């Protein structure tokens, strides 16, 4: 039979790797009780600290859409444009009225000045001077009103370009290109992903345990991540239906892969307790079997089934049954499994 040099080389490499792993001593962790923080867990939801819906401030047809759901925008960017032709005509009309009012004001001012000179020379009566003054003041008021109208038309014309109030991500778009919108119509919703917080409802009977300034750790199960809270605010009111207090947990800025609406768990520190803890990396999960490798005095790892509790932020997990104080478990379950397999040969 013809031998395959490549296959033999591959098998040799695997055997050498297994032998080298078996030769290295296993890193172990002692099984012991330690005093840790006792926590009370409540489910929570992530929300954006800054989230808003931009609405139309002028009626018109949607002329252009520059962003869609998931797009990032910066503060002041144009996210949508409304047809500006009607607003442009209104602005042109207001400016024409302003020019007319300013011309009338100029004429009334000159007439009033001439009337003052004629009155001093006693060519006109006091009533004629008063009328000239009244005409001048009316023309000035009309000019001011026309100027305000022109500014209002210019402001309305600027509403045809919808700007982003702050930098963030578009989370919803409620209009389509060519759609007619009216004042108050929601256009787009966005949020700032750099500033997030968690909303949790704590039963009122637990308020005494968590305190007015609680210490909170936020667990994100989907990301296998623990986040320490930046600030915590306990709302000074209770929900009469659920008898719970809303707690807002502000997170540190710029949390990657965390979005509004995600499920999290909030862990409030309520005291101290003693727990038997081992590293999470020591746990082996095979179907429904949960086990660890216990290392004996001869440095041989042996698989033993255990019952576990909850993990903590330090990547440790509580052991409820299956281990005794003073025993040692392999920190790296995969490596211990390879060593155990090698020792049986």
VMD Tcl script that draws the C-alpha trace (Angstrom):
set ca {
  {0.00 0.00 0.00}
  {1.31 3.43 -0.98}
  {1.77 5.86 1.91}
  {0.64 9.47 1.78}
  {3.50 11.68 3.06}
  {1.17 14.64 3.61}
  {-1.23 12.60 5.75}
  {1.59 11.17 7.82}
  {3.01 14.65 8.36}
  {-0.41 15.93 9.50}
  {-0.91 13.07 11.95}
  {2.58 13.62 13.35}
  {1.85 17.31 13.88}
  {-1.38 16.51 15.75}
  {0.41 13.95 17.95}
  {3.21 16.39 18.71}
  {0.68 19.11 19.64}
  {-1.22 16.71 21.91}
  {2.01 15.58 23.57}
  {3.14 19.16 24.14}
  {-0.22 20.04 25.69}
  {-0.06 16.95 27.91}
  {3.46 17.90 28.99}
  {2.47 21.38 30.10}
  {1.06 21.64 33.63}
  {-2.60 22.52 33.85}
  {-3.55 25.89 35.30}
  {-5.91 25.25 38.18}
  {-8.17 27.24 40.46}
  {-8.87 26.23 44.08}
  {-12.44 25.55 45.11}
  {-13.21 27.82 48.06}
  {-15.81 30.10 49.51}
  {-15.38 33.84 49.04}
  {-17.38 36.81 50.23}
  {-18.94 38.55 47.25}
  {-21.60 41.14 46.64}
  {-25.17 39.93 46.98}
  {-27.30 41.23 44.13}
  {-30.95 41.61 43.25}
  {-31.65 41.18 39.53}
  {-34.32 42.95 37.50}
  {-34.93 42.77 33.75}
  {-34.39 46.03 31.88}
  {-34.54 47.58 28.43}
  {-31.95 49.74 26.71}
  {-33.08 53.13 25.45}
  {-31.34 56.14 23.97}
  {-30.88 59.16 26.21}
  {-31.39 61.35 23.14}
  {-34.10 60.11 20.79}
  {-36.49 62.31 18.85}
  {-38.90 62.38 15.93}
  {-38.51 65.17 13.39}
  {-41.85 66.49 12.11}
  {-42.81 68.73 9.20}
  {-43.04 72.46 10.01}
  {-44.47 73.36 6.61}
  {-46.91 71.72 4.20}
  {-45.68 70.43 0.88}
  {-44.59 67.44 -1.16}
  {-41.50 65.43 -0.24}
  {-38.95 66.35 -2.89}
  {-35.86 64.38 -1.79}
  {-34.83 61.80 0.82}
  {-31.14 61.78 1.66}
  {-31.10 59.19 4.45}
  {-32.85 55.93 5.35}
  {-33.11 53.60 8.34}
  {-29.69 52.66 9.70}
  {-27.85 55.61 8.13}
  {-25.63 57.81 10.27}
  {-26.12 61.57 10.14}
  {-24.21 64.48 11.61}
  {-25.70 67.51 13.31}
  {-27.08 70.04 10.82}
  {-27.15 67.70 7.81}
  {-30.16 67.92 5.48}
  {-32.03 64.65 5.90}
  {-35.09 65.51 3.77}
  {-36.32 68.27 1.46}
  {-39.88 69.49 0.90}
  {-40.87 71.22 -2.36}
  {-39.92 74.87 -1.81}
  {-41.72 76.54 -4.77}
  {-44.76 77.66 -2.78}
  {-42.57 78.89 0.08}
  {-40.35 80.78 -2.40}
  {-43.39 82.57 -3.86}
  {-44.62 83.50 -0.40}
  {-41.18 84.86 0.49}
  {-41.02 86.90 -2.73}
  {-44.46 88.37 -1.97}
  {-43.46 89.29 1.58}
  {-40.28 90.99 0.40}
  {-42.27 92.99 -2.17}
  {-44.66 94.13 0.55}
  {-41.68 95.11 2.68}
  {-40.25 97.24 -0.14}
  {-43.62 98.94 -0.61}
  {-43.94 99.62 3.12}
  {-40.40 101.02 3.33}
  {-41.12 103.36 0.39}
  {-44.33 104.56 2.08}
  {-42.39 105.10 5.30}
  {-39.79 107.20 3.50}
  {-42.51 109.34 1.93}
  {-44.33 109.78 5.27}
  {-41.09 110.74 7.01}
  {-40.31 113.44 4.40}
  {-43.87 114.75 4.60}
  {-43.67 114.96 8.39}
  {-40.36 116.84 8.24}
  {-41.80 119.35 5.74}
  {-44.87 119.79 7.91}
  {-42.65 120.59 10.91}
  {-40.89 123.33 8.92}
  {-44.20 124.79 7.68}
  {-45.63 124.69 11.20}
  {-42.63 126.62 12.53}
  {-43.25 129.24 9.82}
  {-46.96 129.22 10.80}
  {-48.13 128.18 7.33}
  {-50.12 125.13 8.63}
  {-52.17 124.44 11.70}
  {-51.41 122.13 14.64}
  {-54.01 119.68 13.33}
  {-52.19 119.36 10.00}
  {-48.91 118.70 11.81}
  {-50.55 116.09 14.01}
  {-51.97 114.34 10.95}
  {-48.54 114.25 9.28}
  {-47.02 112.80 12.45}
  {-49.80 110.18 12.70}
  {-49.28 109.19 9.04}
  {-45.55 108.79 9.69}
  {-46.06 106.59 12.75}
  {-48.60 104.44 10.89}
  {-46.17 104.01 7.98}
  {-43.38 103.04 10.39}
  {-45.60 100.45 12.10}
  {-46.61 99.06 8.70}
  {-42.96 98.79 7.68}
  {-42.11 96.91 10.90}
  {-45.05 94.54 10.33}
  {-43.96 93.93 6.74}
  {-40.38 93.25 7.89}
  {-41.65 90.71 10.46}
  {-43.77 89.07 7.76}
  {-40.77 88.81 5.45}
  {-38.70 87.23 8.24}
  {-41.51 84.76 8.97}
  {-41.71 83.84 5.27}
  {-37.93 83.37 5.18}
  {-38.15 81.13 8.24}
  {-40.96 79.10 6.65}
  {-38.89 78.80 3.48}
  {-35.99 77.38 5.54}
  {-38.32 74.68 6.87}
  {-38.32 73.07 3.42}
  {-34.87 71.68 4.30}
  {-35.27 69.38 7.31}
  {-32.05 69.30 9.36}
  {-30.75 66.73 11.84}
  {-30.97 68.23 15.35}
  {-27.93 66.19 16.48}
  {-25.62 63.48 15.21}
  {-26.96 59.95 15.36}
  {-28.60 57.06 13.54}
  {-31.93 57.03 11.69}
  {-34.16 54.42 13.34}
  {-37.42 54.97 11.42}
  {-38.67 56.75 8.29}
  {-42.38 57.56 8.10}
  {-42.65 59.19 4.64}
  {-41.99 58.25 1.04}
  {-40.66 60.27 -1.87}
  {-43.43 62.36 -3.45}
  {-45.75 62.04 -0.44}
  {-47.73 65.10 0.65}
  {-47.02 66.17 4.22}
  {-48.71 68.69 6.49}
  {-47.53 70.62 9.54}
  {-46.87 68.20 12.40}
  {-46.51 65.11 10.20}
  {-43.73 62.83 11.62}
  {-40.94 62.41 9.08}
  {-38.00 60.52 10.63}
  {-36.95 59.21 14.03}
  {-33.34 59.06 15.14}
  {-31.24 58.48 18.23}
  {-27.74 59.17 19.48}
  {-26.01 55.76 19.93}
  {-23.21 57.24 22.02}
  {-25.51 57.98 24.97}
  {-27.58 55.00 26.18}
  {-29.31 54.08 29.41}
  {-31.27 51.18 30.88}
  {-34.80 51.44 32.23}
  {-35.72 48.95 34.97}
  {-38.76 48.73 37.24}
  {-37.90 47.75 40.80}
  {-40.66 46.54 43.17}
  {-41.30 49.13 45.86}
  {-40.59 46.66 48.66}
  {-36.99 46.34 47.34}
  {-36.37 50.10 47.34}
  {-35.02 49.96 50.90}
  {-32.53 47.23 49.95}
  {-31.08 48.96 46.88}
  {-30.90 52.39 48.55}
  {-31.24 55.87 47.10}
  {-27.85 55.64 45.34}
  {-27.58 52.01 44.28}
  {-24.56 50.31 42.78}
  {-25.60 48.57 39.55}
  {-23.99 46.22 37.05}
  {-25.73 45.71 33.72}
  {-25.55 42.27 32.09}
  {-26.11 41.97 28.34}
  {-26.78 38.24 27.81}
  {-26.79 38.42 24.01}
  {-23.28 39.92 24.00}
  {-21.93 38.05 27.07}
  {-20.91 41.44 28.44}
  {-21.08 43.17 31.81}
  {-21.17 46.97 32.03}
  {-20.70 49.07 35.16}
  {-23.21 51.88 35.42}
  {-22.06 55.49 35.08}
  {-24.89 57.05 37.12}
  {-28.13 55.74 38.59}
  {-31.33 57.74 39.10}
  {-34.23 56.45 41.20}
  {-37.42 58.20 40.12}
  {-39.29 59.87 43.03}
  {-42.65 58.33 42.11}
  {-44.22 54.87 41.98}
  {-46.52 53.22 39.47}
  {-49.90 52.78 41.18}
  {-50.76 49.73 39.05}
  {-47.53 47.70 39.39}
  {-46.31 49.19 42.69}
  {-42.83 49.57 41.24}
  {-40.24 52.34 41.00}
  {-38.57 53.21 37.72}
  {-34.77 53.29 37.86}
  {-32.67 54.84 35.10}
  {-29.18 53.42 34.74}
  {-26.93 55.60 32.57}
  {-24.23 53.63 30.74}
  {-20.71 54.82 29.83}
  {-20.47 56.48 26.44}
  {-19.97 54.67 23.13}
  {-21.07 51.11 23.93}
  {-20.40 49.02 20.81}
  {-23.16 46.73 19.45}
  {-25.67 47.96 22.03}
  {-28.92 49.41 20.66}
  {-32.21 50.77 22.02}
  {-34.79 48.07 22.70}
  {-32.28 45.36 23.64}
  {-33.00 43.15 26.66}
  {-30.59 43.36 29.61}
  {-30.47 42.42 33.29}
  {-29.70 44.94 35.99}
  {-27.97 43.63 39.11}
  {-28.40 45.85 42.18}
  {-25.98 45.34 45.07}
  {-28.02 44.71 48.24}
  {-25.40 43.23 50.58}
  {-22.66 40.60 51.01}
  {-22.78 36.80 50.92}
  {-20.43 33.81 50.79}
  {-20.34 31.75 47.59}
  {-18.35 28.87 46.17}
  {-16.96 30.24 42.89}
  {-14.95 28.84 39.98}
  {-13.90 30.41 36.65}
  {-16.47 30.28 33.86}
  {-13.75 28.93 31.54}
  {-13.57 25.77 33.69}
  {-17.11 24.70 32.83}
  {-17.80 22.02 30.21}
  {-21.27 21.80 28.69}
  {-22.09 18.64 26.76}
  {-25.75 18.48 25.79}
  {-27.59 18.58 29.14}
  {-24.50 17.68 31.17}
  {-22.64 20.47 32.99}
  {-19.26 19.44 34.39}
  {-15.74 20.52 35.31}
  {-12.35 18.80 35.29}
  {-11.16 18.16 38.83}
  {-7.36 17.82 39.01}
  {-6.10 15.22 41.53}
  {-2.77 15.04 43.39}
  {-1.15 13.33 40.38}
  {-2.17 16.26 38.13}
  {-4.66 14.04 36.29}
  {-7.94 15.81 35.35}
  {-11.17 13.88 35.87}
  {-14.55 14.99 34.60}
  {-17.18 15.57 37.30}
  {-20.76 16.72 36.91}
  {-21.76 19.85 38.87}
  {-24.77 22.07 39.43}
  {-24.16 25.75 38.89}
  {-25.77 29.04 39.81}
  {-25.38 32.48 38.27}
  {-22.25 34.01 36.77}
  {-20.91 37.40 37.85}
  {-19.10 40.28 36.21}
  {-15.68 38.77 37.06}
  {-16.27 35.75 34.77}
  {-16.87 33.51 37.77}
  {-19.82 31.21 38.37}
  {-21.33 29.87 41.56}
  {-21.15 26.12 42.31}
  {-24.27 24.80 44.05}
  {-23.32 21.12 44.18}
  {-20.67 18.66 42.99}
  {-17.44 20.14 44.41}
  {-15.81 20.31 47.82}
  {-13.70 23.02 49.37}
  {-10.00 22.37 48.85}
  {-10.31 20.63 45.48}
  {-8.81 22.08 42.33}
  {-10.45 22.55 38.93}
  {-8.73 23.09 35.59}
  {-9.11 26.70 34.43}
  {-9.09 25.72 30.73}
  {-11.69 22.99 30.19}
  {-10.68 22.30 26.56}
  {-7.05 21.80 27.41}
  {-7.96 19.63 30.41}
  {-10.10 17.43 28.17}
  {-7.18 16.82 25.83}
  {-4.94 15.95 28.77}
  {-7.56 13.57 30.18}
  {-7.91 11.83 26.81}
  {-4.13 11.44 26.53}
  {-3.84 9.97 30.03}
  {-6.26 7.16 29.12}
  {-4.07 5.85 26.31}
}
mol new
graphics top color blue
foreach p $ca { graphics top sphere $p radius 0.5 }
foreach p [lrange $ca 0 end-1] q [lrange $ca 1 end] { graphics top cylinder $p $q radius 0.2 }
display resetview
